[in-house]
Amino acid sequence: MEKLNSGKNYRKNKPIQKENINLEYKKSDFKLPKNFWETYSAMANTSGGFIVLGIDEPHTYNYKITGVSVPEDVKRDFFSGLGNKKIISQRLTSDNSENYIEYEINGKIIIQIYVREANHSEKPVYINGIKTNAYVRHNDGDFLMDDEEYRYFITDSNSSLDSGLLDNYNIDDLNEKDINDYRKLLFNNTKKKKYDDFQNYSNLQFLYDIGVFKIDRKNSNREYKLTKDGLLFFGKLKSILDEFPGFQLDYFKYNHDTDNNWVDRVSSGDMNYPELNIFSFYNVVLNKLPSGIPDKFIQNNEMTRGSYYADLKSATKEALVNSLMHPYYNSSKAIRINDYESCFEFFNPGNMRVSLDSFIKGQDSDSRNSVISSLFRKSGIAERAGSGGPRIFESAINNHLLAPDVVILPESTKITIWKVDLLYAIKNIRDLSDEQIKILGDIINYFTTIPQLSKRNPNIPKNRIRTIVKNLTDMDLIVHLGSYKSSRYIMNLNEQQIEMEKQRLIKKLNDTKL
């Protein structure tokens, strides 16, 4: 773990990085600040981060290096509290040098503490021995959890939420048409001999076999009961709402990004869709998503109409499945799919239980809805665990699209799949000249130098190219690496774009080897 700000940077009078959701500065002289453990709890319950002691903020974003006068006492205070359950409920920082760093800036000692995000089974992390004294982080502030947030964290600490067994529910609470449609899908998609027998099963036998009904082993009668997941997947809407009052599934299509009025809608409880459950919503929306993939595209040697359409169709299917497999269904917030002119948005309550990096690389998340996940995979809808993230990002890589945005918060997940390329997106949010767009386009496609830009753009004078590059750098659209004479320029990318560019480079190298 590197220091957030090196002494070298300070000596060059570079500004201190602003506080954010993963970074907090605190004044600390002889002991830990009074509100230190509130921030520790908030970061542990959100996405982890750094607490830096010895920097004060007397005015908004006006940071002052004050230093820690007695670092030995502060360290002893910190690790003593860390091991005391009456102060903090979980120990999430080890005492090795990677997680607790002391360093000097301009003769003053700074202490940097790394707080990892707690596992879902460890949350909520609370202070003072009181379980409701649990905090979350929003932007650069710490906030006490409200009642709904607290219920979410308590419930989410279980490994699987909605596969519990239901009393007073039976097969009459399920939609028979959806069960039969799923049975056909299972047979057609799998082609396994085992499923031939399903054609002769009763619906109840079939549901037992695929895990929708399970034995109640706490009951001496060992009777089969409907699982919560099974109700959500195949249930009649009224029966679902009796158990999950906040259950709501929405799809909206808009002609333009700025429109408030939708042109198409699929919504549970709507007169056109009176009995939507997870499975029927998936089928309806899956057929609507392709209509939102535009015909307009850049025709070149690396992109064809077929690949663009097929890749986006695959990506939106994976995002739809993801938004239905991983939600926290006890939430009062709806699962919502928005189809805009420039992008698709997939929002669901509940986090994905996997890091962004792991999602991109294909690591399967720890599903809170185990039966729902199994039903999607048994039928071949979700082909294999962890495949969704790579497919979503590969669609952007293959077609030079703007990198998907994946926002994983403690209580929600939103995936945005863009229909447009990076350059098109920049055109629409920045007032750039044609020459600036041309140079920026070259820099997007190449890790390049000024002489190389000049060679590829003979109609633009070299001095003018230098001016354009400086303007683009001042706008934070590009950054330069290396010394002045050998500077190479590259797009100023966010975390997801950087990871996507890594994958694009790996793919290009692999293709070269073939």
ChimeraX attribute file (.defattr): number of C-alpha atoms within 10 A of each C-alpha:
attribute: neighborCount
match mode: 1-to-1
recipient: residues
	/A:1	9
	/A:2	9
	/A:3	12
	/A:4	12
	/A:5	14
	/A:6	12
	/A:7	15
	/A:8	11
	/A:9	12
	/A:10	13
	/A:11	10
	/A:12	8
	/A:13	9
	/A:14	10
	/A:15	11
	/A:16	16
	/A:17	11
	/A:18	13
	/A:19	17
	/A:20	15
	/A:21	19
	/A:22	19
	/A:23	20
	/A:24	22
	/A:25	21
	/A:26	23
	/A:27	21
	/A:28	24
	/A:29	18
	/A:30	15
	/A:31	18
	/A:32	21
	/A:33	13
	/A:34	9
	/A:35	10
	/A:36	15
	/A:37	21
	/A:38	23
	/A:39	25
	/A:40	31
	/A:41	31
	/A:42	29
	/A:43	30
	/A:44	28
	/A:45	27
	/A:46	24
	/A:47	19
	/A:48	21
	/A:49	21
	/A:50	23
	/A:51	22
	/A:52	21
	/A:53	27
	/A:54	22
	/A:55	22
	/A:56	18
	/A:57	15
	/A:58	10
	/A:59	8
	/A:60	7
	/A:61	12
	/A:62	11
	/A:63	18
	/A:64	15
	/A:65	19
	/A:66	19
	/A:67	24
	/A:68	24
	/A:69	16
	/A:70	13
	/A:71	21
	/A:72	12
	/A:73	14
	/A:74	20
	/A:75	18
	/A:76	13
	/A:77	14
	/A:78	16
	/A:79	14
	/A:80	11
	/A:81	16
	/A:82	19
	/A:83	14
	/A:84	15
	/A:85	15
	/A:86	13
	/A:87	16
	/A:88	23
	/A:89	22
	/A:90	19
	/A:91	18
	/A:92	21
	/A:93	17
	/A:94	15
	/A:95	11
	/A:96	8
	/A:97	10
	/A:98	14
	/A:99	17
	/A:100	18
	/A:101	17
	/A:102	16
	/A:103	15
	/A:104	13
	/A:105	17
	/A:106	11
	/A:107	9
	/A:108	13
	/A:109	20
	/A:110	22
	/A:111	22
	/A:112	22
	/A:113	21
	/A:114	22
	/A:115	24
	/A:116	20
	/A:117	22
	/A:118	20
	/A:119	15
	/A:120	20
	/A:121	13
	/A:122	19
	/A:123	24
	/A:124	32
	/A:125	29
	/A:126	26
	/A:127	22
	/A:128	16
	/A:129	13
	/A:130	13
	/A:131	13
	/A:132	17
	/A:133	17
	/A:134	30
	/A:135	28
	/A:136	27
	/A:137	26
	/A:138	15
	/A:139	11
	/A:140	14
	/A:141	16
	/A:142	20
	/A:143	14
	/A:144	17
	/A:145	19
	/A:146	12
	/A:147	9
	/A:148	11
	/A:149	17
	/A:150	20
	/A:151	15
	/A:152	20
	/A:153	22
	/A:154	15
	/A:155	18
	/A:156	23
	/A:157	16
	/A:158	14
	/A:159	14
	/A:160	15
	/A:161	19
	/A:162	22
	/A:163	22
	/A:164	16
	/A:165	20
	/A:166	20
	/A:167	9
	/A:168	8
	/A:169	15
	/A:170	15
	/A:171	17
	/A:172	10
	/A:173	17
	/A:174	23
	/A:175	19
	/A:176	15
	/A:177	11
	/A:178	20
	/A:179	20
	/A:180	14
	/A:181	12
	/A:182	18
	/A:183	18
	/A:184	15
	/A:185	16
	/A:186	21
	/A:187	20
	/A:188	13
	/A:189	12
	/A:190	13
	/A:191	11
	/A:192	10
	/A:193	9
	/A:194	9
	/A:195	17
	/A:196	11
	/A:197	10
	/A:198	18
	/A:199	13
	/A:200	10
	/A:201	13
	/A:202	10
	/A:203	16
	/A:204	13
	/A:205	12
	/A:206	20
	/A:207	19
	/A:208	16
	/A:209	13
	/A:210	14
	/A:211	18
	/A:212	26
	/A:213	27
	/A:214	21
	/A:215	16
	/A:216	17
	/A:217	10
	/A:218	8
	/A:219	9
	/A:220	7
	/A:221	9
	/A:222	11
	/A:223	12
	/A:224	17
	/A:225	20
	/A:226	26
	/A:227	23
	/A:228	25
	/A:229	27
	/A:230	26
	/A:231	30
	/A:232	25
	/A:233	28
	/A:234	25
	/A:235	27
	/A:236	20
	/A:237	23
	/A:238	15
	/A:239	17
	/A:240	23
	/A:241	14
	/A:242	10
	/A:243	14
	/A:244	18
	/A:245	14
	/A:246	15
	/A:247	21
	/A:248	21
	/A:249	21
	/A:250	18
	/A:251	22
	/A:252	18
	/A:253	23
	/A:254	18
	/A:255	16
	/A:256	14
	/A:257	13
	/A:258	9
	/A:259	12
	/A:260	9
	/A:261	11
	/A:262	15
	/A:263	10
	/A:264	12
	/A:265	17
	/A:266	21
	/A:267	20
	/A:268	20
	/A:269	15
	/A:270	12
	/A:271	9
	/A:272	11
	/A:273	16
	/A:274	13
	/A:275	21
	/A:276	28
	/A:277	24
	/A:278	22
	/A:279	20
	/A:280	21
	/A:281	21
	/A:282	18
	/A:283	11
	/A:284	14
	/A:285	18
	/A:286	16
	/A:287	10
	/A:288	16
	/A:289	20
	/A:290	16
	/A:291	12
	/A:292	19
	/A:293	21
	/A:294	14
	/A:295	10
	/A:296	10
	/A:297	15
	/A:298	15
	/A:299	9
	/A:300	7
	/A:301	6
	/A:302	10
	/A:303	14
	/A:304	14
	/A:305	12
	/A:306	8
	/A:307	14
	/A:308	23
	/A:309	18
	/A:310	14
	/A:311	20
	/A:312	26
	/A:313	19
	/A:314	17
	/A:315	21
	/A:316	25
	/A:317	23
	/A:318	20
	/A:319	24
	/A:320	24
	/A:321	19
	/A:322	22
	/A:323	22
	/A:324	25
	/A:325	25
	/A:326	24
	/A:327	23
	/A:328	25
	/A:329	26
	/A:330	20
	/A:331	22
	/A:332	14
	/A:333	17
	/A:334	18
	/A:335	25
	/A:336	20
	/A:337	26
	/A:338	20
	/A:339	25
	/A:340	21
	/A:341	19
	/A:342	18
	/A:343	18
	/A:344	22
	/A:345	22
	/A:346	23
	/A:347	24
	/A:348	27
	/A:349	25
	/A:350	26
	/A:351	22
	/A:352	28
	/A:353	20
	/A:354	17
	/A:355	14
	/A:356	19
	/A:357	13
	/A:358	14
	/A:359	21
	/A:360	23
	/A:361	19
	/A:362	18
	/A:363	18
	/A:364	17
	/A:365	15
	/A:366	14
	/A:367	20
	/A:368	26
	/A:369	22
	/A:370	17
	/A:371	25
	/A:372	26
	/A:373	20
	/A:374	18
	/A:375	22
	/A:376	20
	/A:377	15
	/A:378	18
	/A:379	18
	/A:380	16
	/A:381	17
	/A:382	20
	/A:383	13
	/A:384	13
	/A:385	13
	/A:386	18
	/A:387	17
	/A:388	27
	/A:389	23
	/A:390	19
	/A:391	22
	/A:392	26
	/A:393	27
	/A:394	24
	/A:395	25
	/A:396	26
	/A:397	22
	/A:398	15
	/A:399	21
	/A:400	20
	/A:401	21
	/A:402	24
	/A:403	28
	/A:404	24
	/A:405	18
	/A:406	18
	/A:407	15
	/A:408	19
	/A:409	18
	/A:410	21
	/A:411	18
	/A:412	19
	/A:413	22
	/A:414	23
	/A:415	22
	/A:416	22
	/A:417	26
	/A:418	22
	/A:419	25
	/A:420	21
	/A:421	17
	/A:422	17
	/A:423	16
	/A:424	14
	/A:425	15
	/A:426	15
	/A:427	13
	/A:428	9
	/A:429	8
	/A:430	10
	/A:431	10
	/A:432	14
	/A:433	10
	/A:434	10
	/A:435	14
	/A:436	17
	/A:437	18
	/A:438	14
	/A:439	20
	/A:440	24
	/A:441	15
	/A:442	18
	/A:443	20
	/A:444	17
	/A:445	11
	/A:446	15
	/A:447	14
	/A:448	17
	/A:449	18
	/A:450	20
	/A:451	14
	/A:452	13
	/A:453	22
	/A:454	18
	/A:455	12
	/A:456	12
	/A:457	16
	/A:458	9
	/A:459	8
	/A:460	14
	/A:461	10
	/A:462	16
	/A:463	11
	/A:464	12
	/A:465	19
	/A:466	15
	/A:467	12
	/A:468	18
	/A:469	23
	/A:470	15
	/A:471	14
	/A:472	20
	/A:473	17
	/A:474	11
	/A:475	12
	/A:476	12
	/A:477	16
	/A:478	19
	/A:479	18
	/A:480	19
	/A:481	12
	/A:482	9
	/A:483	8
	/A:484	8
	/A:485	8
	/A:486	13
	/A:487	14
	/A:488	19
	/A:489	23
	/A:490	21
	/A:491	21
	/A:492	17
	/A:493	16
	/A:494	11
	/A:495	13
	/A:496	18
	/A:497	20
	/A:498	14
	/A:499	18
	/A:500	23
	/A:501	15
	/A:502	13
	/A:503	18
	/A:504	18
	/A:505	13
	/A:506	12
	/A:507	14
	/A:508	11
	/A:509	11
	/A:510	10
	/A:511	9
	/A:512	8
	/A:513	6
	/A:514	5
